[in-house]
Structures are given as C-alpha cells and as structure tokens.
C-alpha cells in the first residue's frame, strides 16, 4: 500500500479500491498544466490546490482491487513505476520477501508531484468519501461564459459572485465548477464572449443580411452619461444584439456627436459584421433627432424613423399639458400615494383594511418618468384599492391626523389628503382619466417590443385615432353636438397623433402595411389612397432605398403592385395560399391579441 492510494469503497467484501500513486501523480501534473493554461486565459484566478488536484486525479485514474497479487502485477506493467520498485515486485512474484532499501524510502521511489504543482512531497493521501469530479477546461470555459450571460441578462452585479451565500450555493450544488472572479468575468471572459458573438453573427447570417440600428442615452447610477447602440438583424427571428456603449460624459450632447457615433456603428456593421444596414431608429430627443437627420442627409437611402414607443409617451405628455384639470387630478393622486408611503403608521392601517377586505395587500405605485406605463399602473392600483382607502379614512381619521405629525402644516396636508379620498367626484374623474390613458398604455407595451414593425405601428396609430374619435362622440350631450369636441380632453391626444404622423416618413409606414401579405390591401381606404397613389408611393420608396431615379425603377414594378392590390396574377388566392402563410408566420405572442385588447 506504500505505492497505492486506498479508496473508500470496497470492490468485494474484503478488498478496497486501489489507485496507483504513480498514475495519480502523472494525472495531477496534467491537470495542473491545464489549470495554468486556464489562468493564462483568465478563466481561473489561480491553479487549484494540491489536495483538489490529487482528488480529481484519483477520481480519473481507474482503480484496481486491493489484492497483493493484482497490485504487484500493476507495478510490473505500469509505465510510470520506477525500476527499483519493479524489481521488488518481480522478487515478490517469485515468492521472496519484498526488499526495502534506502531507495524505497527516498524521493526517487516515493510518489511525488512535479515542482510545477508543489515542492512538498505528499507522504500519504486518503480519498475523501464525497467524490467530486471537477470540470475540465472546456466545460469550465462553457460554465464561465454561461455565468457571464446569466449575470448580464438578470442585471446582477459582478460583485455578487463573491458573495459568501452565492459561493456556497455553487459549492454545494455545482461542486465541480470553479467560480471565476469578478475581474475575470468583466475582463477576459467578457472579451471572449464578445468575440464569440461577433463570430456567431458572421456565421449565422448571410453576408449582406439587412440590419437596423437603434440607439438611446441615459445616466447610470454613477451619473455617467452613456449612449448605447443595438442592431436588429432582419430575419424571421428578428434577433437584436448590443453593439457598443459610449461614455459621453465629457462631451457636449449635440446632434453632431450622435451622428459621428452612428457613423462609427454603421462602419462596424458594414466592415466587421459584414451586414447591410438599411435603417436607423431612436427617440425624439433633440440631439438624437438631429443626429439622425444628419445621418439621413449623408445617406439618403436609409430608412430613418422615431421610436414610436417614445412618441406615444409624448402623446400622453401632450394630453397632460393641454388639460390643466387633468394635471391637477394626477397631482392629487400622487399626493395620496406619497403621503401613505411616507407615513408607515398610516400605511399599516391601510394594509390592515386591505387584508380585511381583499385578503391580500396591494402596494401603492408611484409613477416614474422613465417607466412609460407607470402612470397608468399607478392610477389603476389607486382605483383598485379605493374602497380600502375610503374605509381607512373614515374609520381611522383621528389616528391618521395624529400620524401626520404635530405641526399645523402637516395636519392641514393630512386633512387635504383625507378630503380627496372621501370625495366621490375625485374618484369618478380618476376613473375617467384611466379610461383616457389606457389605450396609450397598451400601445406603448406593443410598440416597445424589440421586433415591432412599421406596419404594426401604423395599425396602432389608426386604432388609437379611431378609439379617441369614438370616445369623443360617445361623450357628446347630443349626437350632433360637434362643437363640444374641441373642449373634450382627448382632443389633445387626437391632435398629437396627427402632428406626429405628419412628421413621420409616411411612405415607409404605408408601404410596410400595404405589402404585408396577411393584411388585406383593402384595409386602406381607396378614396384617400387610390391604387395609383399607392403605386407612386411604392415607386418613390423603391427608388430611394435602392438608389435609383424614379425613371429607373424596374419596368414590371408597377404592374406587380397592381396585381398585388387586385389579388390577381401570381398574387391570386389560388396561386398564393395566404392562410397557410399566416399560420406559418404566426408569432408566439400574437400581435393580433394586443390589437384586440386596445
């Protein structure tokens, strides 16, 4: 047994597993070399300890039965066993006593690990009962890359990897993995992932595949202003990839700066990713919009459009600005939310009434400017718990006034809050306000998807316009009282939709809707847009995108557009099974469901 590690499992009722120490040492040296390569590539922080290396090597070396004859046979056959040990094994096989000498006790015969691992000779090694097979180099690389993607996708800080509970979680349930450091995650592992994604884009998509660039700016927690760019590859899956994030804190936020950054991304998409960029999308901020206009001036064939999720949020802003009474109503609602959230005793009383009435507690939501649906969610939640608020105000009025504080100003504010809560007119107006902004909230949710298309945006705008026109007609005192429309609150929404549609690249949206096969071309009112006008729009857009003069458009283009509009020729139902096409292209999340919910 001086030349074997004894395992913890018996191969039969008597004999234990035996692992040749010479084989184990060679395997451990190979593992140490692999760890050194991993450290050089940034996958590991340091070479694993001698004990761990020996444990994994022992697990990977095949065991034999701990019978004396079998162990002697292995010593004779093993290529790593020293010559003097083999001689002793031969003597033992001939029936003579094992001849121990000084060499047997010295470092030349005692199994030891190479100096690359440790300078300390291990005199004895006992296998731990719980066998842990540590990840090999390739599996460790895959684990590190997936951990990086999980951190980024979930928004975890790289520092969270060093948290003791996180370390314990991995140690207990994924013991074979080595947890990379935060420096490795944000350094070499991240660089390797960027290289992998770039290669994936090149290998997955055909050279010259169409791509659309989008960008946005924000301030992070450190107050550093960032501008990030993404691009969406126009395939069936419409995959979106992050390109670059630029720190612009020390630069003036001008349209020229955004234009220069856009041009850098354009060259990167064209020269590095080998894709064809055909359009740019972004919000309506002054610098972003100016940057896109400069980009359009230099590249007039590009399709440039605003982010319509942002546009719809601006429509909500126009609604608030045009109706002072609505703004005041929203302010009163926010005051109620803030007051209860800032007074824990009052909030506790409200939660108690909620539990008594609803058997659950719903939190009050304070709207946030950058969360575009938060205004609607805030008002909806306030209306949802309005009964609990009223009961709280009536049952605990004295307690709520005491909870407000000792100052007269604090008590006056509390009385004002309670008056709003007990005012039925306030809740009726709040319900009307919710009805007005609900279609906008649904439209924002639909339009902010990463794969929203131009035809969907046009359908959304049409549906919004019709919804608010019908709402205005419904609220008339008389069906023919059109003079009341001008003073209706939603008139500002209708005007804002018209204003923003007027500024849009209408050719792009109209043709995108017209050329969507699952949508019947007859959805477009021929009295407003006749077939001839549609043909002119299509030819104009084709000539711009493909860099032709109007006179150079293909001869058959107009004829094919006419056949498509009339559903004849190659576009006849018999030749083009539209229903089968609809079924094959149906999304997991149906846009039709979103339209119906409006």
Buried (B, 14 or more C-beta within 10 A) or exposed (E): EBBBBBBEEEBEEEBBBBBBBBBBBBBBBEBBBBBBEBBEBBBBEEBBEBEBBBBBBBBBBEBBBBBEEBBBBBBBEBEBBBEBBBBBBEBBEEEEEEEEEEBBEEEEBBBBBEEEBBEEEBEEBEBEEEBEEBBBBEEBBEBBBEBBEEBBEEEBEBEEBEEEEEEEEBEEEEBBBBBBBBEBBBBBBBEBBEEEEBEEBEEEBEEEBBBBBBBBBEEEEEEEBBBBBBBBBBEEEBBEBEBEEBEBEEEEBBBEBBBBBBBBBBEBBBEEBBBBBBBBBBBBBEBBBBBBEBBBEEBEEBBBBBBBBBBBBBBBEBBBEBBEEBEEBBEBBBBBBEBBBEBEEBBEBBBBBBEEEEEEBBEBBEBEEEEBBBBBBBBBBBBEBBBBBBBBBEEBBEEBBBBBEEEEEBBEBBBBBBEBBBEEEBBEBBEEBBEBBBBBBBBBBBBBBEBBBBBBBBBBBBBBBEBBBEBBBEBBEEEEEEEBBEEBBBBBBBBBBEEBBEEBBEBBBBBBBBBBEEBEBEEBEEEEBEBEEBBBBBBBBBBBBEEBEEEEBEEEBBEBBBBBBEBEEEBEEEEBEBEEEEEEEEEEEEBEEBBEEB
